[in-house]
Amino acid sequence: MCAPQSNVNVCNETAIKIQNMTEEEIIKFKKQSQVQNNNFSPTKTKSKGVKNNATSKKQKNKNKKSPKKSKKQKQQQNKPAEQQELTLQEQGRYVALDCEFVGVGPGGYESALARVSLVDWNNAVLLDTHVRVSESTPVTDYRTFVSGVREEHLLPDVAMASEKCIAIVIKLLQGRILVGHGLKNDLTVLGITHPWYNTRDTATYEPFMKKAKKVTDSISTSTSTLPRSRKLKDLALTKLDRVIQKEGESHCSIEDSIAALDLYKKARGKWEKVMEYKVGRTQEIECDDAMYFMLCNEE
């Protein structure tokens, strides 16, 4: 008899590890896989017949004339992926999200949704609304200096009901790639989830993160190589040469969502290659998992 549950756990753990891999870890993993494949590849044998067939196929392919590409198509093809223009259909797959919160409960330490902004690939606003906070959890800190939210913004005749707002957000995110900065916080407060393979978070994208500094003192020495998230404000300045979240001014969720989207656009080529690899490896593990179950059921 099989013990499928333990193997399933191993598969799931491996899939999660792959999803959380950094670019450096992926490159290392690929190299190890190539070495293993080379060690187990069958020996090559020479065959005149095979060689002749291959030659004839090459000759046929040469004789076939491929349609000529226009100058514009060639220029587009030679551009890096992040500079290539997307079709309208491809552009429609992307949305960027940013939320603002207020504090509820004792001390205002717990966050409640107060504003939601969603923009499309071309920075057009899909949704921008203040959200009513539940009467059962009154606001104790509006965090105006950061959120820009004031008491009058959350009045019943001004703000949208949270249930309605969340329903609209879910509909707009369905089947789309979600871009943002610190999306874990936004999604948690919204009370929704989004597939990892359709999520592009500039706060957790490894090339945008910084490594922890080595701390040395007379008492102890601690070293950490785990990357840390950078502030959206810093990324916008260093990567986009753009000033956002100015000192003394509250944040604008539309401005922040556009900044996150522009950061993604700048790194889209490399980012999508990493995601393509993670998705492919995860699918392979899921296929192995399904095959294992099938063999167990046959027994």
N, C-alpha and C positions, 0 to 999 in steps of 0.2 A: 504493500500500500504506500501511496505517496503522502507527503506532508506539504501540500501546496502553499499553505499560509506562510510558512517560513521563507520559501522561495519568493513569494509575492512581495514580502517585506523587503527582501534584498533588492529585488527589481525596482521597487518604489523608491528605496533609499538611493539607488544608483541614479535613477531618473532625476530626483531632486538635486543630487550633487551636480549633475550635468547642467541643469537649469541655472545653478548658482555659480557656475564656472566663470573665471575671468578669462580675458583673451590669452594671457600667458599660459594659463593652465590648459586651455583648449589646444594651443599650438603644441605643448608638451605631450598631451594625450594623443594627438594626431600622429606625432613622430613615433611614439611607442606602438601605436596600432600598425603603422607602416612597417616597422621592424618585424613585428609578429607575422604580418601577412607575407613578408619576404621570406621568412624562415620556413613557412609552411607551403610556399608556392610550388607547384609541380615543375619538374625539370623541363627545360625547353628542348624540343626535338626538331631537327631540320627535315623538311620534306619538300622535294622538288615540286610535287603536285600542288601542295599548299602554297608554295612560293609563287608558282605560275598563276594560280587562281587569284592570289592577292595582287599580283602585278597586273593581271587583266582587269581586275576591279578598279585599280587605280587609274588604268588607261581609260576605262569607260567614264569614270568620274571626271577625268580631265576633259573628255570630249563633251560632257554636258556643260552647257553654258549657264551659269547662274545669273539671275536677273541683276542688272546693274543698280547699284545704290546711288541715290542722289547725293549731291555734295552736302546737303543739310543733314541727311541720314548718317553719312560718314562722320561728320563733325560731332553729331550727337552721340554716336557709338564710341568715339574716342575720348569723350569726356568722362571724368570720374563719376561713379554712381550718384554721389551727392549733388553733382552739378547737372545731371541729366534731368530734362523736363519730364514730369509725370503727365500721363493722360488725365482727362477730366475724371474718368472712372477710378483711376488710381488715387487721385487727389481726394476723392470722396470717401476713401477708406480711412482717412486720418481725422482725428479730433484732438484738441488739447484742452485740458481741464485745470482749473485752479479754484480753490475754495477759501473763504475767510471764515474764521470762527470767533465766537464770543465765549466768555467763561460763565459756567453755571455751577451751582452748588456752593458749599462753604469755601470762601477764598477765591472762587472763580477758577479753580484749577482744572475742572473738567470742561472739555470743549463741546460746543454745540454749533451746528451748522447755521451760518448767518447770511452767506452770499455764495452763489455758484455762478461760474462763468465758463462757457464752452465756446471755442472758436474752431473754424475749419482750417484747411490747409492754406487758404489765401487770407487768413486772419479775419474773415467775416464772422460776426458774432452770431452764434446759434442760440445761445441762452445766456442771459445775464440778469439775475434777479436776487433780491434779498429774500430771506426765508424766515418765516415765523418760527419762533422758539416755543416749545410746548409750555403751556401754563403750569404744568406740574413741576417744571424745572426752571424757575425764573432766572433771568440773567442777573448775575452778580458782578460781572466785569465785562464791559463792552469792548475792551482792548482796542479802543479807538485809535490810539497812536500807531498801531500796526494794522488792524483790520479796516479802519476807516468807517466802521459801523457805529451809528448813533441810535439812541432810543427811538427816534422818529422813523428810522428806516425799517424797524421791525413791527410797526403798528399793523393791525389786521387789514386795514384798507390799502396798505402799501405793499407789504411783503406777501409772498406766495406761501400757501400751506406746504409744509414739508413733505407730506405724502404725495402731493401733486408734483412738486419739484423733482423728487426722487424718481417718480414714474417717468417723467420727461427725460431725465438723465439716462435712465436705463434704456429707454427707447433709442436715444441718440448714440449710445455706446454700442448697441447691439451689432455684432459682426464687424466692428471697426477697430483700428489700432489706436490705442489711447496713449497720448503723450502728456507728460507733466513733470513736475519736480516735487518729490516727496509724496508720490501718489498713495502710498500706504496710509498716510494720515487722512488724506481726502476721502479715500474709499471707506476707511474705517468709520469716520464720522457720518458719511452718507449711508452706511450700513449695507453696502453692496460689495460685490467682488467682480473682478474682470480676469479673463484668462491670461496667464503669465506670458504666453507666446504672442499675445496681442497688446502687451504693455511695454512702453518705452519710457522709463523713468530716468531723467537726467541726474537724479540724486544718487542712483545706484549703478550708473553706467561706469564701469571701471576706469576708462581713460579720462573721465571727467572728475574722478575722485583723487584724493591725495593720501599718500601713505603716512602713517603715524610717525611722529618724530621719535628718535631714540632718546630716552631719558636716562641720564647718568648722574648720580649723586654719591656722596660719601657713604651713604647707608646701603643703597642697593642699586642694581643696574637692571633695567627692564627694557626689553626691545619688542616692538610690535610692528609687523609688516602688513597688518590688516588695513585696507584702504578705508578712508573716512569720507563721508559726503561733504561736498563744498556748498556754500550758500549760493542760491540762484543769482543773487546780486553780484557775487565775485565771478561766477562763470560768465554772466552776461558782459561784464567789463573786460575780462581777459580773452574770451573767445569771440565775442561779437562787437567789442569796442562800444558797448552801449551802457548807459547809466540808467539803472532802475532802482526803485526803492530808495529814493534820495533821503538823506539825513533830515529828520524833522518832518517828513511827509509820510502819510500812511500808505500801505501797499494798495496796488490796483490789481485785482484778480485777472482782468483782461490783459493788462500789460505783462503780468507774470506768465500767463498761459502762452502768450505770443513769444515771449523770450524762451520758454522751454521748447516750444515748437521750432524756433529758429536754431536752437542748439542741436536739436535732433537732425534737422535738415543738413547742418554742417558736417555731421558725422554719419549720415545715413548709410553710405556705402559700406564702411567697415562694420557698423552696427548690425546691418541686416545680414552680413556674412556670418557673424557670430550667432545671431538668432537662427539662421538657416541650419547651422551645424547643430545647435542645441536641440532644435525641433526634430531634425533627422535622427539624432542619437536616441532621443526620447521615444520616437516612433519605433526604432529598432528594438528597444527594450520592451515596449508594449507588445510587439509582434512575438518576441521570444516568450513573453509571459503567456500570451494567448496559446501559443504552440504547446507550452508546458501543460496548461490546463487540458488541452485537447488530448494529449498523450495520456494524462492521468485518467481522463474519462474513458478512454479506450481500454485501459487496464481494468 
